[in-house]
Amino acid sequence: MNADRLLTLFEPISEAPDAIPRLRRFILDLAVRGKLVEQDPEDEPAEEQLARIIEAKILLGRRERTTKKNRPELAEESLDFSLPVRWTTAPLADLVTVLNGRAYKQSELLDSGTPALRVGNLFTSNKWYYSDLELEDDKYCDDGDLIFAWPASFGPFIWNGGRAIYHYHIWKLPLHSPEDLSRDYLYLYLLNKTDEIKASGHGISMVHMTKEKMERLEVPLPPLAEQHRIVAKVDELMALCDQLEQQLSQAEQSRRGLLEAVLREALRVPEANSALQGRA
């Protein structure tokens, strides 16, 4: 799908106020369904890389793989589409460790020290608290870490704000085997899942999301080489969305400027007439 074709398809709906967000969701949905880039029969099947990820998980001393036999709730987490050839699926817990952040007492939040990353800092709040606590290493997040906020404001992030202590309402998701799984692809999957929940109107359900439910999320897993192709294509198309958004914003500003000019002119006419009548 090239830029010219996308622009042609997008033009008829470009006036809709939510056109760009819908287009972004559409791109992500195609990506995780295997419909954004072509499959390559030379790619190593995802089952083989998954086997290495599970082996790495065991070597790290993390829990054994959760099998379908002891996952009776799997059906409600299953995918609603057919997987492309050479793809597989895995519960999130087979790919990453879901680590809880730390809950704070108010007395532990200071004006200096190590930044304490809260959910608000990921969305709208510029107010930061700090801590002088010395904690185990898995309570800190560093640049490049994949994290997920799970209260009412929720979604995945790739953290790039330096070393910080992350709050209890944030999960850190270290990969079992970074050599066999693209962090950026997993981020796209979680972003798509977040958009899916928000679009369904059930976003408030994230308030009740548990670590166990998060671990059971079923992830569509392409071959590693295809993951990289998907990420590159999504980056390309999202950059195009940014351009479209900027053009629409500029067009809207032009329309508003024209409207304001017309209104000013319309308001000026009665004033001029009144002045003329006063001199008559």
C-alpha positions as CSV (number, residue, x, y, z in Angstrom):
1,M,0.0,0.0,0.0
2,N,1.8,3.1,-1.2
3,A,1.3,6.7,0.0
4,D,-0.5,7.9,-3.2
5,R,-3.0,5.0,-2.9
6,L,-3.6,5.6,0.8
7,L,-4.2,9.3,0.1
8,T,-6.7,8.5,-2.6
9,L,-8.6,6.1,-0.3
10,F,-8.5,8.6,2.6
11,E,-9.6,11.7,0.7
12,P,-13.4,10.9,0.8
13,I,-13.4,10.6,4.6
14,S,-10.9,13.3,5.4
15,E,-13.5,15.7,6.7
16,A,-14.6,13.3,9.5
17,P,-13.3,14.6,12.9
18,D,-12.0,11.1,13.8
19,A,-10.6,10.2,10.4
20,I,-7.0,10.1,11.4
21,P,-7.5,8.0,14.6
22,R,-9.7,5.6,12.6
23,L,-7.0,5.3,9.9
24,R,-4.3,4.6,12.6
25,R,-6.5,1.9,14.1
26,F,-7.1,0.4,10.7
27,I,-3.3,0.2,10.0
28,L,-2.6,-1.5,13.4
29,D,-5.4,-4.0,12.8
30,L,-4.0,-5.0,9.4
31,A,-0.6,-5.3,11.0
32,V,-1.5,-7.8,13.7
33,R,-3.7,-9.8,11.3
34,G,-0.8,-10.4,8.8
35,K,-2.4,-8.2,6.1
36,L,0.0,-5.3,6.0
37,V,3.1,-6.9,4.5
38,E,3.6,-10.0,2.4
39,Q,4.6,-13.3,3.9
40,D,8.0,-14.8,2.9
41,P,8.1,-18.6,2.6
42,E,11.8,-18.4,3.5
43,D,11.1,-16.9,6.9
44,E,11.7,-19.2,9.9
45,P,8.3,-20.3,11.3
46,A,7.3,-18.5,14.4
47,E,6.9,-21.8,16.2
48,E,10.7,-22.3,16.1
49,Q,11.5,-18.9,17.6
50,L,8.7,-19.4,20.2
51,A,10.5,-22.6,21.3
52,R,13.7,-20.6,21.9
53,I,11.7,-18.0,23.8
54,I,10.2,-20.7,26.1
55,E,13.7,-22.2,26.6
56,A,15.0,-18.7,27.6
57,K,12.1,-18.3,29.9
58,I,12.9,-21.5,31.7
59,L,16.6,-20.6,32.0
60,L,15.7,-17.3,33.5
61,G,13.8,-19.2,36.3
62,R,10.4,-17.9,35.2
63,R,7.3,-20.0,35.3
64,E,6.9,-22.9,32.9
65,R,4.7,-22.4,29.9
66,T,1.0,-22.3,30.6
67,T,-0.5,-25.0,28.4
68,K,-3.9,-24.9,26.8
69,K,-4.9,-27.9,29.0
70,N,-4.8,-25.8,32.2
71,R,-6.0,-22.6,30.5
72,P,-9.8,-23.2,30.5
73,E,-10.4,-19.5,30.0
74,L,-8.3,-19.4,26.8
75,A,-11.4,-19.4,24.5
76,E,-12.4,-15.9,25.6
77,E,-8.9,-14.7,24.9
78,S,-8.5,-16.4,21.5
79,L,-8.1,-14.5,18.3
80,D,-11.1,-13.8,16.0
81,F,-9.2,-14.3,12.8
82,S,-7.2,-17.0,11.0
83,L,-3.5,-16.9,11.3
84,P,-1.3,-16.6,8.2
85,V,1.0,-19.4,7.3
86,R,4.1,-19.7,9.5
87,W,2.5,-17.6,12.3
88,T,1.6,-19.0,15.7
89,T,0.0,-17.6,18.9
90,A,1.3,-17.4,22.5
91,P,-0.1,-16.0,25.8
92,L,1.7,-12.9,26.7
93,A,3.3,-14.6,29.7
94,D,5.2,-16.9,27.4
95,L,6.8,-13.9,25.8
96,V,7.5,-11.5,28.6
97,T,7.4,-11.2,32.4
98,V,4.6,-9.0,33.7
99,L,6.2,-7.1,36.6
100,N,4.3,-5.0,39.1
101,G,5.4,-1.5,40.0
102,R,5.5,-0.2,43.6
103,A,2.7,1.4,45.6
104,Y,3.8,4.5,47.6
105,K,2.9,6.0,50.8
106,Q,2.5,9.8,50.6
107,S,5.5,10.2,53.0
108,E,7.7,8.4,50.5
109,L,7.1,10.9,47.7
110,L,9.8,13.6,47.9
111,D,10.9,16.7,45.9
112,S,14.2,15.2,44.9
113,G,15.8,11.8,44.2
114,T,14.9,9.2,41.6
115,P,11.8,10.1,39.6
116,A,8.7,8.1,40.5
117,L,6.9,7.4,37.3
118,R,3.1,7.5,37.7
119,V,0.4,6.9,35.1
120,G,-0.4,10.6,34.9
121,N,3.1,11.3,33.8
122,L,2.6,9.1,30.8
123,F,-0.5,11.0,29.7
124,T,-1.2,14.5,30.9
125,S,0.6,15.4,34.2
126,N,3.9,17.3,34.3
127,K,4.0,17.1,38.1
128,W,6.7,14.7,39.2
129,Y,7.4,13.1,42.6
130,Y,10.7,11.6,43.6
131,S,12.0,8.9,46.0
132,D,15.2,8.2,47.8
133,L,14.3,4.5,48.3
134,E,16.8,1.8,47.2
135,L,14.7,-0.9,45.6
136,E,15.4,-4.2,43.8
137,D,16.3,-3.7,40.2
138,D,13.0,-4.9,38.7
139,K,11.2,-1.9,40.4
140,Y,13.0,0.5,38.0
141,C,12.4,1.2,34.4
142,D,15.1,2.4,32.0
143,D,15.2,3.8,28.5
144,G,13.9,1.2,26.0
145,D,11.7,-0.7,28.4
146,L,8.3,-1.7,27.3
147,I,5.7,-0.7,30.0
148,F,1.9,-0.8,30.2
149,A,-0.3,1.5,32.2
150,W,-3.5,-0.2,33.4
151,P,-5.9,2.0,35.2
152,A,-8.7,4.1,33.5
153,S,-6.0,5.8,31.4
154,F,-4.2,2.8,29.9
155,G,-2.0,1.6,27.1
156,P,1.6,0.6,26.2
157,F,4.7,2.8,26.1
158,I,8.3,2.4,25.2
159,W,9.9,4.4,28.1
160,N,12.6,6.9,27.1
161,G,12.7,9.2,30.2
162,G,15.7,7.8,32.0
163,R,15.9,5.6,35.1
164,A,12.7,5.8,37.1
165,I,10.8,3.9,39.7
166,Y,7.5,2.9,38.1
167,H,4.2,3.0,40.1
168,Y,2.0,0.1,41.0
169,H,-0.5,1.0,38.2
170,I,2.2,0.4,35.6
171,W,3.6,-3.0,34.5
172,K,7.1,-3.5,33.1
173,L,7.3,-6.2,30.4
174,P,10.8,-7.4,29.9
175,L,11.1,-9.9,27.0
176,H,12.3,-13.4,27.8
177,S,14.5,-13.5,24.6
178,P,15.0,-10.1,22.9
179,E,16.9,-12.0,20.1
180,D,13.7,-13.9,19.2
181,L,11.0,-11.3,19.6
182,S,10.7,-7.7,18.4
183,R,9.9,-5.4,21.3
184,D,8.4,-2.9,18.8
185,Y,6.1,-5.5,17.2
186,L,4.8,-6.5,20.7
187,Y,4.3,-2.8,21.4
188,L,2.2,-2.5,18.2
189,Y,0.1,-5.5,19.3
190,L,-0.6,-4.0,22.7
191,L,-1.4,-0.7,21.1
192,N,-3.9,-2.4,18.8
193,K,-5.4,-4.2,21.8
194,T,-5.7,-1.0,23.7
195,D,-7.4,0.7,20.7
196,E,-9.8,-2.3,20.3
197,I,-10.8,-2.0,24.0
198,K,-11.3,1.8,23.8
199,A,-13.3,1.5,20.5
200,S,-15.6,-1.1,22.1
201,G,-16.5,1.4,24.8
202,H,-15.3,-1.0,27.5
203,G,-12.2,0.9,28.5
204,I,-13.3,1.1,32.1
205,S,-12.8,-2.6,32.3
206,M,-9.1,-1.9,32.4
207,V,-9.6,-0.8,36.0
208,H,-10.3,-4.4,36.8
209,M,-7.5,-5.8,34.7
210,T,-5.4,-8.2,36.7
211,K,-1.9,-9.4,36.2
212,E,-3.3,-12.9,35.4
213,K,-5.6,-11.6,32.7
214,M,-2.8,-9.6,31.2
215,E,-0.6,-12.7,31.1
216,R,-3.4,-14.6,29.3
217,L,-3.7,-12.1,26.4
218,E,-3.2,-14.2,23.2
219,V,-0.6,-12.6,21.0
220,P,-0.5,-13.3,17.2
221,L,3.1,-14.1,16.5
222,P,4.6,-13.7,13.1
223,P,8.1,-15.0,12.1
224,L,10.8,-12.6,13.5
225,A,11.8,-11.3,10.0
226,E,8.1,-10.5,9.3
227,Q,7.8,-8.7,12.6
228,H,10.6,-6.4,11.5
229,R,8.9,-5.8,8.2
230,I,5.6,-5.0,9.9
231,V,7.2,-2.5,12.3
232,A,8.9,-0.8,9.3
233,K,5.7,-0.6,7.3
234,V,3.7,0.7,10.3
235,D,6.3,3.4,10.9
236,E,6.0,4.5,7.3
237,L,2.2,4.6,7.3
238,M,2.0,6.3,10.7
239,A,4.4,9.0,9.4
240,L,2.0,9.5,6.5
241,C,-0.9,9.8,9.0
242,D,1.1,12.5,10.8
243,Q,1.4,14.4,7.5
244,L,-2.3,14.0,6.8
245,E,-3.1,15.2,10.3
246,Q,-0.9,18.3,9.8
247,Q,-2.5,19.1,6.4
248,L,-6.0,18.7,7.8
249,S,-5.1,20.9,10.8
250,Q,-3.7,23.6,8.4
251,A,-6.8,23.4,6.3
252,E,-9.0,23.7,9.4
253,Q,-7.0,26.7,10.5
254,S,-7.5,28.3,7.0
255,R,-11.2,27.7,7.2
256,R,-11.4,29.2,10.6
257,G,-9.4,32.2,9.5
258,L,-11.7,32.8,6.6
259,L,-14.8,32.4,8.8
260,E,-13.4,34.9,11.3
261,A,-12.6,37.4,8.5
262,V,-16.1,37.1,7.1
263,L,-17.6,37.6,10.6
264,R,-15.4,40.6,11.2
265,E,-16.6,42.1,7.9
266,A,-20.2,41.3,8.7
267,L,-19.9,43.0,12.1
268,R,-18.1,46.0,10.6
269,V,-20.9,46.8,8.1
270,P,-23.6,47.7,10.7
271,E,-21.1,49.9,12.6
272,A,-20.3,51.8,9.4
273,N,-24.0,52.2,8.6
274,S,-24.7,53.5,12.1
275,A,-21.9,56.0,11.7
276,L,-23.3,57.2,8.4
277,Q,-26.8,57.5,9.9
278,G,-25.5,59.5,12.8
279,R,-24.0,62.1,10.4
280,A,-27.1,62.4,8.3
